[in-house]
Amino acid sequence: MTFVVTENCIRCKYTDCVDVCPTDCFHEGPNFLVINPETCIDCSLCVAECPADAIFDEKDLPVDQRHFIQLNADLSQIWPVIDSTSNPMPEAEQWVDQPDKLQFLER
């Protein structure tokens, strides 16, 4: 199993989760973070740190977010590793918990 970053991270990109990750499994895109399933050790430390509640255990993913399993796997192969925190997106507070954000994902 692995942990998966889901839609609520899009246009927010809080990086609190990155600081607690012991394996540097997070990868950063323009407005989204993903977890590399090959380097995630299932420690779950990141879940509690995510202010957007966007990280789930793969087995606990809501049905409408299951496509993020493959999206995390694919994008982690092309985006660079992020190993330290940075500021969230400028309008993160306005975008957190907004539905239907997949259309805004920048690759």
PDB file as gemmi writes it, atoms N, CA and C in Angstrom:
CRYST1    1.000    1.000    1.000  90.00  90.00  90.00 P 1                      
ATOM      1  N   MET A   1       0.839  -1.190   0.000  1.00  0.00           N  
ATOM      2  CA  MET A   1       0.000   0.000   0.000  1.00  0.00           C  
ATOM      3  C   MET A   1       0.882   1.252   0.000  1.00  0.00           C  
ATOM      4  N   THR A   2       0.250   2.341  -0.333  1.00  0.00           N  
ATOM      5  CA  THR A   2       0.935   3.623  -0.329  1.00  0.00           C  
ATOM      6  C   THR A   2      -0.059   4.706   0.082  1.00  0.00           C  
ATOM      7  N   PHE A   3       0.446   5.875   0.300  1.00  0.00           N  
ATOM      8  CA  PHE A   3      -0.408   7.012   0.563  1.00  0.00           C  
ATOM      9  C   PHE A   3      -0.507   7.835  -0.711  1.00  0.00           C  
ATOM     10  N   VAL A   4      -1.617   8.549  -0.864  1.00  0.00           N  
ATOM     11  CA  VAL A   4      -1.940   9.222  -2.117  1.00  0.00           C  
ATOM     12  C   VAL A   4      -2.381  10.652  -1.828  1.00  0.00           C  
ATOM     13  N   VAL A   5      -1.843  11.595  -2.597  1.00  0.00           N  
ATOM     14  CA  VAL A   5      -2.292  12.988  -2.518  1.00  0.00           C  
ATOM     15  C   VAL A   5      -3.476  13.124  -3.474  1.00  0.00           C  
ATOM     16  N   THR A   6      -4.538  13.744  -2.995  1.00  0.00           N  
ATOM     17  CA  THR A   6      -5.767  13.838  -3.777  1.00  0.00           C  
ATOM     18  C   THR A   6      -6.090  15.279  -4.179  1.00  0.00           C  
ATOM     19  N   GLU A   7      -7.245  15.425  -4.768  1.00  0.00           N  
ATOM     20  CA  GLU A   7      -7.672  16.674  -5.397  1.00  0.00           C  
ATOM     21  C   GLU A   7      -7.596  17.909  -4.506  1.00  0.00           C  
ATOM     22  N   ASN A   8      -7.803  17.759  -3.217  1.00  0.00           N  
ATOM     23  CA  ASN A   8      -7.845  18.942  -2.362  1.00  0.00           C  
ATOM     24  C   ASN A   8      -6.498  19.667  -2.276  1.00  0.00           C  
ATOM     25  N   CYS A   9      -5.426  19.035  -2.713  1.00  0.00           N  
ATOM     26  CA  CYS A   9      -4.111  19.687  -2.730  1.00  0.00           C  
ATOM     27  C   CYS A   9      -3.965  20.665  -3.901  1.00  0.00           C  
ATOM     28  N   ILE A  10      -4.708  20.438  -4.963  1.00  0.00           N  
ATOM     29  CA  ILE A  10      -4.585  21.273  -6.162  1.00  0.00           C  
ATOM     30  C   ILE A  10      -4.896  22.732  -5.831  1.00  0.00           C  
ATOM     31  N   ARG A  11      -4.019  23.589  -6.255  1.00  0.00           N  
ATOM     32  CA  ARG A  11      -4.079  25.042  -6.056  1.00  0.00           C  
ATOM     33  C   ARG A  11      -3.897  25.463  -4.604  1.00  0.00           C  
ATOM     34  N   CYS A  12      -3.500  24.531  -3.755  1.00  0.00           N  
ATOM     35  CA  CYS A  12      -3.182  24.848  -2.359  1.00  0.00           C  
ATOM     36  C   CYS A  12      -1.693  24.599  -2.132  1.00  0.00           C  
ATOM     37  N   LYS A  13      -1.291  23.349  -2.307  1.00  0.00           N  
ATOM     38  CA  LYS A  13       0.102  22.922  -2.212  1.00  0.00           C  
ATOM     39  C   LYS A  13       0.768  23.314  -0.894  1.00  0.00           C  
ATOM     40  N   TYR A  14       0.092  22.951   0.186  1.00  0.00           N  
ATOM     41  CA  TYR A  14       0.719  23.084   1.496  1.00  0.00           C  
ATOM     42  C   TYR A  14       1.840  22.046   1.554  1.00  0.00           C  
ATOM     43  N   THR A  15       2.948  22.375   2.167  1.00  0.00           N  
ATOM     44  CA  THR A  15       4.085  21.443   2.187  1.00  0.00           C  
ATOM     45  C   THR A  15       4.433  20.965   3.595  1.00  0.00           C  
ATOM     46  N   ASP A  16       3.539  21.113   4.530  1.00  0.00           N  
ATOM     47  CA  ASP A  16       3.776  20.635   5.897  1.00  0.00           C  
ATOM     48  C   ASP A  16       4.114  19.144   5.899  1.00  0.00           C  
ATOM     49  N   CYS A  17       3.489  18.410   5.000  1.00  0.00           N  
ATOM     50  CA  CYS A  17       3.685  16.958   4.890  1.00  0.00           C  
ATOM     51  C   CYS A  17       5.125  16.600   4.517  1.00  0.00           C  
ATOM     52  N   VAL A  18       5.750  17.448   3.745  1.00  0.00           N  
ATOM     53  CA  VAL A  18       7.107  17.187   3.254  1.00  0.00           C  
ATOM     54  C   VAL A  18       8.107  17.130   4.409  1.00  0.00           C  
ATOM     55  N   ASP A  19       7.927  17.993   5.375  1.00  0.00           N  
ATOM     56  CA  ASP A  19       8.850  18.088   6.507  1.00  0.00           C  
ATOM     57  C   ASP A  19       8.927  16.814   7.341  1.00  0.00           C  
ATOM     58  N   VAL A  20       7.841  16.068   7.423  1.00  0.00           N  
ATOM     59  CA  VAL A  20       7.818  14.880   8.279  1.00  0.00           C  
ATOM     60  C   VAL A  20       8.126  13.587   7.536  1.00  0.00           C  
ATOM     61  N   CYS A  21       8.269  13.656   6.224  1.00  0.00           N  
ATOM     62  CA  CYS A  21       8.484  12.446   5.425  1.00  0.00           C  
ATOM     63  C   CYS A  21       9.921  11.943   5.582  1.00  0.00           C  
ATOM     64  N   PRO A  22      10.097  10.722   6.109  1.00  0.00           N  
ATOM     65  CA  PRO A  22      11.453  10.207   6.309  1.00  0.00           C  
ATOM     66  C   PRO A  22      12.128   9.684   5.039  1.00  0.00           C  
ATOM     67  N   THR A  23      11.366   9.575   3.941  1.00  0.00           N  
ATOM     68  CA  THR A  23      11.960   9.004   2.719  1.00  0.00           C  
ATOM     69  C   THR A  23      11.951   9.951   1.532  1.00  0.00           C  
ATOM     70  N   ASP A  24      11.583  11.199   1.736  1.00  0.00           N  
ATOM     71  CA  ASP A  24      11.535  12.166   0.631  1.00  0.00           C  
ATOM     72  C   ASP A  24      10.756  11.619  -0.560  1.00  0.00           C  
ATOM     73  N   CYS A  25       9.548  11.155  -0.297  1.00  0.00           N  
ATOM     74  CA  CYS A  25       8.746  10.566  -1.370  1.00  0.00           C  
ATOM     75  C   CYS A  25       7.822  11.576  -2.053  1.00  0.00           C  
ATOM     76  N   PHE A  26       7.838  12.832  -1.613  1.00  0.00           N  
ATOM     77  CA  PHE A  26       6.990  13.845  -2.241  1.00  0.00           C  
ATOM     78  C   PHE A  26       7.678  14.452  -3.455  1.00  0.00           C  
ATOM     79  N   HIS A  27       6.878  14.718  -4.470  1.00  0.00           N  
ATOM     80  CA  HIS A  27       7.350  15.370  -5.695  1.00  0.00           C  
ATOM     81  C   HIS A  27       6.458  16.582  -5.929  1.00  0.00           C  
ATOM     82  N   GLU A  28       7.064  17.641  -6.461  1.00  0.00           N  
ATOM     83  CA  GLU A  28       6.365  18.918  -6.581  1.00  0.00           C  
ATOM     84  C   GLU A  28       6.140  19.310  -8.030  1.00  0.00           C  
ATOM     85  N   GLY A  29       4.882  19.649  -8.315  1.00  0.00           N  
ATOM     86  CA  GLY A  29       4.519  20.215  -9.607  1.00  0.00           C  
ATOM     87  C   GLY A  29       4.164  21.675  -9.431  1.00  0.00           C  
ATOM     88  N   PRO A  30       3.704  22.322 -10.485  1.00  0.00           N  
ATOM     89  CA  PRO A  30       3.405  23.750 -10.401  1.00  0.00           C  
ATOM     90  C   PRO A  30       2.356  24.114  -9.344  1.00  0.00           C  
ATOM     91  N   ASN A  31       1.325  23.274  -9.176  1.00  0.00           N  
ATOM     92  CA  ASN A  31       0.288  23.620  -8.195  1.00  0.00           C  
ATOM     93  C   ASN A  31      -0.279  22.389  -7.470  1.00  0.00           C  
ATOM     94  N   PHE A  32       0.571  21.375  -7.283  1.00  0.00           N  
ATOM     95  CA  PHE A  32       0.121  20.114  -6.697  1.00  0.00           C  
ATOM     96  C   PHE A  32       1.343  19.323  -6.239  1.00  0.00           C  
ATOM     97  N   LEU A  33       1.165  18.521  -5.202  1.00  0.00           N  
ATOM     98  CA  LEU A  33       2.201  17.591  -4.758  1.00  0.00           C  
ATOM     99  C   LEU A  33       1.711  16.176  -5.000  1.00  0.00           C  
ATOM    100  N   VAL A  34       2.638  15.250  -5.212  1.00  0.00           N  
ATOM    101  CA  VAL A  34       2.287  13.837  -5.333  1.00  0.00           C  
ATOM    102  C   VAL A  34       3.258  13.015  -4.494  1.00  0.00           C  
ATOM    103  N   ILE A  35       2.851  11.792  -4.204  1.00  0.00           N  
ATOM    104  CA  ILE A  35       3.684  10.847  -3.471  1.00  0.00           C  
ATOM    105  C   ILE A  35       4.127   9.757  -4.418  1.00  0.00           C  
ATOM    106  N   ASN A  36       5.415   9.466  -4.393  1.00  0.00           N  
ATOM    107  CA  ASN A  36       5.954   8.369  -5.199  1.00  0.00           C  
ATOM    108  C   ASN A  36       5.639   7.059  -4.481  1.00  0.00           C  
ATOM    109  N   PRO A  37       4.826   6.196  -5.087  1.00  0.00           N  
ATOM    110  CA  PRO A  37       4.461   4.947  -4.406  1.00  0.00           C  
ATOM    111  C   PRO A  37       5.635   3.988  -4.238  1.00  0.00           C  
ATOM    112  N   GLU A  38       6.690   4.186  -5.007  1.00  0.00           N  
ATOM    113  CA  GLU A  38       7.863   3.309  -4.907  1.00  0.00           C  
ATOM    114  C   GLU A  38       8.746   3.656  -3.717  1.00  0.00           C  
ATOM    115  N   THR A  39       8.674   4.897  -3.232  1.00  0.00           N  
ATOM    116  CA  THR A  39       9.521   5.299  -2.109  1.00  0.00           C  
ATOM    117  C   THR A  39       8.743   5.515  -0.807  1.00  0.00           C  
ATOM    118  N   CYS A  40       7.412   5.562  -0.890  1.00  0.00           N  
ATOM    119  CA  CYS A  40       6.576   5.712   0.304  1.00  0.00           C  
ATOM    120  C   CYS A  40       6.679   4.440   1.142  1.00  0.00           C  
ATOM    121  N   ILE A  41       6.926   4.610   2.443  1.00  0.00           N  
ATOM    122  CA  ILE A  41       7.053   3.444   3.332  1.00  0.00           C  
ATOM    123  C   ILE A  41       5.808   3.260   4.209  1.00  0.00           C  
ATOM    124  N   ASP A  42       4.732   3.927   3.858  1.00  0.00           N  
ATOM    125  CA  ASP A  42       3.454   3.771   4.551  1.00  0.00           C  
ATOM    126  C   ASP A  42       3.517   4.149   6.029  1.00  0.00           C  
ATOM    127  N   CYS A  43       4.300   5.139   6.370  1.00  0.00           N  
ATOM    128  CA  CYS A  43       4.444   5.525   7.775  1.00  0.00           C  
ATOM    129  C   CYS A  43       3.261   6.356   8.269  1.00  0.00           C  
ATOM    130  N   SER A  44       2.546   6.996   7.374  1.00  0.00           N  
ATOM    131  CA  SER A  44       1.353   7.808   7.642  1.00  0.00           C  
ATOM    132  C   SER A  44       1.632   9.137   8.355  1.00  0.00           C  
ATOM    133  N   LEU A  45       2.878   9.507   8.548  1.00  0.00           N  
ATOM    134  CA  LEU A  45       3.194  10.765   9.224  1.00  0.00           C  
ATOM    135  C   LEU A  45       2.639  11.981   8.489  1.00  0.00           C  
ATOM    136  N   CYS A  46       2.577  11.902   7.189  1.00  0.00           N  
ATOM    137  CA  CYS A  46       2.137  13.030   6.378  1.00  0.00           C  
ATOM    138  C   CYS A  46       0.647  13.342   6.524  1.00  0.00           C  
ATOM    139  N   VAL A  47      -0.145  12.339   6.804  1.00  0.00           N  
ATOM    140  CA  VAL A  47      -1.602  12.505   6.841  1.00  0.00           C  
ATOM    141  C   VAL A  47      -2.010  13.570   7.851  1.00  0.00           C  
ATOM    142  N   ALA A  48      -1.538  13.473   9.049  1.00  0.00           N  
ATOM    143  CA  ALA A  48      -1.913  14.415  10.106  1.00  0.00           C  
ATOM    144  C   ALA A  48      -1.369  15.819   9.863  1.00  0.00           C  
ATOM    145  N   GLU A  49      -0.313  15.932   9.076  1.00  0.00           N  
ATOM    146  CA  GLU A  49       0.315  17.242   8.838  1.00  0.00           C  
ATOM    147  C   GLU A  49      -0.348  18.033   7.724  1.00  0.00           C  
ATOM    148  N   CYS A  50      -1.164  17.397   6.907  1.00  0.00           N  
ATOM    149  CA  CYS A  50      -1.762  18.072   5.749  1.00  0.00           C  
ATOM    150  C   CYS A  50      -2.932  18.956   6.167  1.00  0.00           C  
ATOM    151  N   PRO A  51      -2.772  20.290   6.060  1.00  0.00           N  
ATOM    152  CA  PRO A  51      -3.854  21.199   6.454  1.00  0.00           C  
ATOM    153  C   PRO A  51      -5.085  21.082   5.555  1.00  0.00           C  
ATOM    154  N   ALA A  52      -4.902  20.534   4.354  1.00  0.00           N  
ATOM    155  CA  ALA A  52      -6.007  20.407   3.404  1.00  0.00           C  
ATOM    156  C   ALA A  52      -6.702  19.046   3.489  1.00  0.00           C  
ATOM    157  N   ASP A  53      -6.220  18.172   4.360  1.00  0.00           N  
ATOM    158  CA  ASP A  53      -6.770  16.814   4.458  1.00  0.00           C  
ATOM    159  C   ASP A  53      -6.821  16.149   3.085  1.00  0.00           C  
ATOM    160  N   ALA A  54      -5.729  16.262   2.358  1.00  0.00           N  
ATOM    161  CA  ALA A  54      -5.678  15.768   0.980  1.00  0.00           C  
ATOM    162  C   ALA A  54      -4.928  14.451   0.832  1.00  0.00           C  
ATOM    163  N   ILE A  55      -4.410  13.882   1.916  1.00  0.00           N  
ATOM    164  CA  ILE A  55      -3.603  12.663   1.827  1.00  0.00           C  
ATOM    165  C   ILE A  55      -4.361  11.507   2.477  1.00  0.00           C  
ATOM    166  N   PHE A  56      -4.447  10.399   1.731  1.00  0.00           N  
ATOM    167  CA  PHE A  56      -5.174   9.220   2.194  1.00  0.00           C  
ATOM    168  C   PHE A  56      -4.333   7.971   1.991  1.00  0.00           C  
ATOM    169  N   ASP A  57      -4.559   6.988   2.850  1.00  0.00           N  
ATOM    170  CA  ASP A  57      -4.047   5.655   2.608  1.00  0.00           C  
ATOM    171  C   ASP A  57      -4.776   5.146   1.363  1.00  0.00           C  
ATOM    172  N   GLU A  58      -4.056   4.499   0.488  1.00  0.00           N  
ATOM    173  CA  GLU A  58      -4.643   4.011  -0.758  1.00  0.00           C  
ATOM    174  C   GLU A  58      -5.918   3.189  -0.507  1.00  0.00           C  
ATOM    175  N   LYS A  59      -5.916   2.404   0.534  1.00  0.00           N  
ATOM    176  CA  LYS A  59      -7.086   1.554   0.796  1.00  0.00           C  
ATOM    177  C   LYS A  59      -8.276   2.340   1.359  1.00  0.00           C  
ATOM    178  N   ASP A  60      -8.053   3.564   1.801  1.00  0.00           N  
ATOM    179  CA  ASP A  60      -9.121   4.386   2.358  1.00  0.00           C  
ATOM    180  C   ASP A  60      -9.567   5.522   1.439  1.00  0.00           C  
ATOM    181  N   LEU A  61      -9.091   5.508   0.213  1.00  0.00           N  
ATOM    182  CA  LEU A  61      -9.437   6.586  -0.721  1.00  0.00           C  
ATOM    183  C   LEU A  61     -10.932   6.604  -1.018  1.00  0.00           C  
ATOM    184  N   PRO A  62     -11.528   7.785  -1.024  1.00  0.00           N  
ATOM    185  CA  PRO A  62     -12.912   7.871  -1.489  1.00  0.00           C  
ATOM    186  C   PRO A  62     -12.977   7.399  -2.951  1.00  0.00           C  
ATOM    187  N   VAL A  63     -14.065   6.785  -3.318  1.00  0.00           N  
ATOM    188  CA  VAL A  63     -14.209   6.218  -4.666  1.00  0.00           C  
ATOM    189  C   VAL A  63     -13.943   7.255  -5.749  1.00  0.00           C  
ATOM    190  N   ASP A  64     -14.419   8.470  -5.549  1.00  0.00           N  
ATOM    191  CA  ASP A  64     -14.247   9.500  -6.583  1.00  0.00           C  
ATOM    192  C   ASP A  64     -12.816  10.044  -6.657  1.00  0.00           C  
ATOM    193  N   GLN A  65     -11.928   9.561  -5.798  1.00  0.00           N  
ATOM    194  CA  GLN A  65     -10.527  10.006  -5.804  1.00  0.00           C  
ATOM    195  C   GLN A  65      -9.563   8.882  -6.208  1.00  0.00           C  
ATOM    196  N   ARG A  66     -10.072   7.722  -6.563  1.00  0.00           N  
ATOM    197  CA  ARG A  66      -9.234   6.560  -6.866  1.00  0.00           C  
ATOM    198  C   ARG A  66      -8.303   6.801  -8.042  1.00  0.00           C  
ATOM    199  N   HIS A  67      -8.696   7.636  -8.984  1.00  0.00           N  
ATOM    200  CA  HIS A  67      -7.832   7.911 -10.137  1.00  0.00           C  
ATOM    201  C   HIS A  67      -6.545   8.634  -9.732  1.00  0.00           C  
ATOM    202  N   PHE A  68      -6.494   9.171  -8.522  1.00  0.00           N  
ATOM    203  CA  PHE A  68      -5.283   9.838  -8.047  1.00  0.00           C  
ATOM    204  C   PHE A  68      -4.160   8.846  -7.718  1.00  0.00           C  
ATOM    205  N   ILE A  69      -4.477   7.580  -7.569  1.00  0.00           N  
ATOM    206  CA  ILE A  69      -3.431   6.572  -7.362  1.00  0.00           C  
ATOM    207  C   ILE A  69      -2.498   6.574  -8.570  1.00  0.00           C  
ATOM    208  N   GLN A  70      -3.072   6.456  -9.750  1.00  0.00           N  
ATOM    209  CA  GLN A  70      -2.265   6.436 -10.970  1.00  0.00           C  
ATOM    210  C   GLN A  70      -1.643   7.799 -11.252  1.00  0.00           C  
ATOM    211  N   LEU A  71      -2.372   8.860 -10.976  1.00  0.00           N  
ATOM    212  CA  LEU A  71      -1.856  10.207 -11.198  1.00  0.00           C  
ATOM    213  C   LEU A  71      -0.618  10.467 -10.347  1.00  0.00           C  
ATOM    214  N   ASN A  72      -0.643  10.065  -9.066  1.00  0.00           N  
ATOM    215  CA  ASN A  72       0.535  10.207  -8.203  1.00  0.00           C  
ATOM    216  C   ASN A  72       1.705   9.406  -8.762  1.00  0.00           C  
ATOM    217  N   ALA A  73       1.441   8.165  -9.159  1.00  0.00           N  
ATOM    218  CA  ALA A  73       2.502   7.304  -9.695  1.00  0.00           C  
ATOM    219  C   ALA A  73       3.112   7.915 -10.952  1.00  0.00           C  
ATOM    220  N   ASP A  74       2.291   8.393 -11.856  1.00  0.00           N  
ATOM    221  CA  ASP A  74       2.777   8.952 -13.123  1.00  0.00           C  
ATOM    222  C   ASP A  74       3.556  10.252 -12.921  1.00  0.00           C  
ATOM    223  N   LEU A  75       2.983  11.182 -12.168  1.00  0.00           N  
ATOM    224  CA  LEU A  75       3.622  12.490 -12.014  1.00  0.00           C  
ATOM    225  C   LEU A  75       4.878  12.420 -11.145  1.00  0.00           C  
ATOM    226  N   SER A  76       4.949  11.458 -10.247  1.00  0.00           N  
ATOM    227  CA  SER A  76       6.162  11.331  -9.426  1.00  0.00           C  
ATOM    228  C   SER A  76       7.360  10.897 -10.265  1.00  0.00           C  
ATOM    229  N   GLN A  77       7.108  10.371 -11.434  1.00  0.00           N  
ATOM    230  CA  GLN A  77       8.203   9.972 -12.324  1.00  0.00           C  
ATOM    231  C   GLN A  77       8.776  11.146 -13.116  1.00  0.00           C  
ATOM    232  N   ILE A  78       8.023  12.238 -13.194  1.00  0.00           N  
ATOM    233  CA  ILE A  78       8.507  13.374 -14.001  1.00  0.00           C  
ATOM    234  C   ILE A  78       8.753  14.649 -13.191  1.00  0.00           C  
ATOM    235  N   TRP A  79       8.126  14.770 -12.036  1.00  0.00           N  
ATOM    236  CA  TRP A  79       8.317  15.960 -11.214  1.00  0.00           C  
ATOM    237  C   TRP A  79       9.475  15.748 -10.248  1.00  0.00           C  
ATOM    238  N   PRO A  80      10.164  16.834  -9.871  1.00  0.00           N  
ATOM    239  CA  PRO A  80      11.298  16.711  -8.948  1.00  0.00           C  
ATOM    240  C   PRO A  80      10.870  16.444  -7.506  1.00  0.00           C  
ATOM    241  N   VAL A  81      11.751  15.808  -6.770  1.00  0.00           N  
ATOM    242  CA  VAL A  81      11.538  15.563  -5.345  1.00  0.00           C  
ATOM    243  C   VAL A  81      11.553  16.900  -4.612  1.00  0.00           C  
ATOM    244  N   ILE A  82      10.688  17.032  -3.626  1.00  0.00           N  
ATOM    245  CA  ILE A  82      10.705  18.193  -2.738  1.00  0.00           C  
ATOM    246  C   ILE A  82      11.012  17.657  -1.340  1.00  0.00           C  
ATOM    247  N   ASP A  83      12.021  18.259  -0.689  1.00  0.00           N  
ATOM    248  CA  ASP A  83      12.439  17.734   0.614  1.00  0.00           C  
ATOM    249  C   ASP A  83      12.444  18.779   1.720  1.00  0.00           C  
ATOM    250  N   SER A  84      11.858  19.930   1.434  1.00  0.00           N  
ATOM    251  CA  SER A  84      11.733  20.953   2.470  1.00  0.00           C  
ATOM    252  C   SER A  84      10.459  21.757   2.222  1.00  0.00           C  
ATOM    253  N   THR A  85       9.981  22.386   3.269  1.00  0.00           N  
ATOM    254  CA  THR A  85       8.737  23.144   3.149  1.00  0.00           C  
ATOM    255  C   THR A  85       8.954  24.437   2.368  1.00  0.00           C  
ATOM    256  N   SER A  86       7.857  24.903   1.822  1.00  0.00           N  
ATOM    257  CA  SER A  86       7.832  26.200   1.143  1.00  0.00           C  
ATOM    258  C   SER A  86       6.453  26.795   1.394  1.00  0.00           C  
ATOM    259  N   ASN A  87       6.261  28.002   0.967  1.00  0.00           N  
ATOM    260  CA  ASN A  87       4.970  28.649   1.169  1.00  0.00           C  
ATOM    261  C   ASN A  87       3.908  27.983   0.307  1.00  0.00           C  
ATOM    262  N   PRO A  88       2.676  27.919   0.803  1.00  0.00           N  
ATOM    263  CA  PRO A  88       1.588  27.383  -0.025  1.00  0.00           C  
ATOM    264  C   PRO A  88       1.287  28.344  -1.178  1.00  0.00           C  
ATOM    265  N   MET A  89       0.422  27.927  -2.063  1.00  0.00           N  
ATOM    266  CA  MET A  89       0.002  28.787  -3.165  1.00  0.00           C  
ATOM    267  C   MET A  89      -0.616  30.055  -2.569  1.00  0.00           C  
ATOM    268  N   PRO A  90      -0.462  31.199  -3.252  1.00  0.00           N  
ATOM    269  CA  PRO A  90      -0.954  32.469  -2.689  1.00  0.00           C  
ATOM    270  C   PRO A  90      -2.431  32.473  -2.302  1.00  0.00           C  
ATOM    271  N   GLU A  91      -3.264  31.751  -3.029  1.00  0.00           N  
ATOM    272  CA  GLU A  91      -4.694  31.748  -2.737  1.00  0.00           C  
ATOM    273  C   GLU A  91      -5.143  30.420  -2.122  1.00  0.00           C  
ATOM    274  N   ALA A  92      -4.235  29.736  -1.448  1.00  0.00           N  
ATOM    275  CA  ALA A  92      -4.531  28.408  -0.902  1.00  0.00           C  
ATOM    276  C   ALA A  92      -5.756  28.408   0.001  1.00  0.00           C  
ATOM    277  N   GLU A  93      -5.866  29.390   0.867  1.00  0.00           N  
ATOM    278  CA  GLU A  93      -6.991  29.414   1.800  1.00  0.00           C  
ATOM    279  C   GLU A  93      -8.334  29.538   1.086  1.00  0.00           C  
ATOM    280  N   GLN A  94      -8.338  30.176  -0.069  1.00  0.00           N  
ATOM    281  CA  GLN A  94      -9.571  30.313  -0.841  1.00  0.00           C  
ATOM    282  C   GLN A  94      -9.908  29.028  -1.597  1.00  0.00           C  
ATOM    283  N   TRP A  95      -8.878  28.244  -1.943  1.00  0.00           N  
ATOM    284  CA  TRP A  95      -9.093  27.045  -2.750  1.00  0.00           C  
ATOM    285  C   TRP A  95      -9.277  25.769  -1.943  1.00  0.00           C  
ATOM    286  N   VAL A  96      -8.798  25.744  -0.718  1.00  0.00           N  
ATOM    287  CA  VAL A  96      -8.919  24.525   0.068  1.00  0.00           C  
ATOM    288  C   VAL A  96     -10.396  24.170   0.222  1.00  0.00           C  
ATOM    289  N   ASP A  97     -10.694  22.912   0.079  1.00  0.00           N  
ATOM    290  CA  ASP A  97     -12.054  22.368   0.180  1.00  0.00           C  
ATOM    291  C   ASP A  97     -12.995  22.757  -0.953  1.00  0.00           C  
ATOM    292  N   GLN A  98     -12.476  23.369  -2.016  1.00  0.00           N  
ATOM    293  CA  GLN A  98     -13.304  23.637  -3.190  1.00  0.00           C  
ATOM    294  C   GLN A  98     -13.408  22.349  -4.014  1.00  0.00           C  
ATOM    295  N   PRO A  99     -14.581  22.012  -4.523  1.00  0.00           N  
ATOM    296  CA  PRO A  99     -14.731  20.787  -5.318  1.00  0.00           C  
ATOM    297  C   PRO A  99     -14.274  20.986  -6.770  1.00  0.00           C  
ATOM    298  N   ASP A 100     -14.109  19.877  -7.451  1.00  0.00           N  
ATOM    299  CA  ASP A 100     -13.846  19.866  -8.903  1.00  0.00           C  
ATOM    300  C   ASP A 100     -12.610  20.667  -9.303  1.00  0.00           C  
ATOM    301  N   LYS A 101     -11.497  20.438  -8.613  1.00  0.00           N  
ATOM    302  CA  LYS A 101     -10.272  21.182  -8.907  1.00  0.00           C  
ATOM    303  C   LYS A 101      -9.357  20.474  -9.901  1.00  0.00           C  
ATOM    304  N   LEU A 102      -9.669  19.242 -10.284  1.00  0.00           N  
ATOM    305  CA  LEU A 102      -8.799  18.509 -11.201  1.00  0.00           C  
ATOM    306  C   LEU A 102      -8.567  19.281 -12.496  1.00  0.00           C  
ATOM    307  N   GLN A 103      -9.547  20.011 -12.947  1.00  0.00           N  
ATOM    308  CA  GLN A 103      -9.424  20.797 -14.180  1.00  0.00           C  
ATOM    309  C   GLN A 103      -8.329  21.857 -14.079  1.00  0.00           C  
ATOM    310  N   PHE A 104      -7.919  22.210 -12.865  1.00  0.00           N  
ATOM    311  CA  PHE A 104      -6.899  23.234 -12.663  1.00  0.00           C  
ATOM    312  C   PHE A 104      -5.495  22.665 -12.458  1.00  0.00           C  
ATOM    313  N   LEU A 105      -5.370  21.348 -12.472  1.00  0.00           N  
ATOM    314  CA  LEU A 105      -4.062  20.715 -12.283  1.00  0.00           C  
ATOM    315  C   LEU A 105      -3.123  21.097 -13.416  1.00  0.00           C  
ATOM    316  N   GLU A 106      -1.976  21.668 -13.059  1.00  0.00           N  
ATOM    317  CA  GLU A 106      -0.957  22.033 -14.045  1.00  0.00           C  
ATOM    318  C   GLU A 106       0.109  20.946 -14.058  1.00  0.00           C  
ATOM    319  N   ARG A 107       0.402  20.464 -15.217  1.00  0.00           N  
ATOM    320  CA  ARG A 107       1.418  19.414 -15.347  1.00  0.00           C  
ATOM    321  C   ARG A 107       2.674  20.042 -15.843  1.00  0.00           C  
TER     322      ARG A 107                                                      
END                                                                             
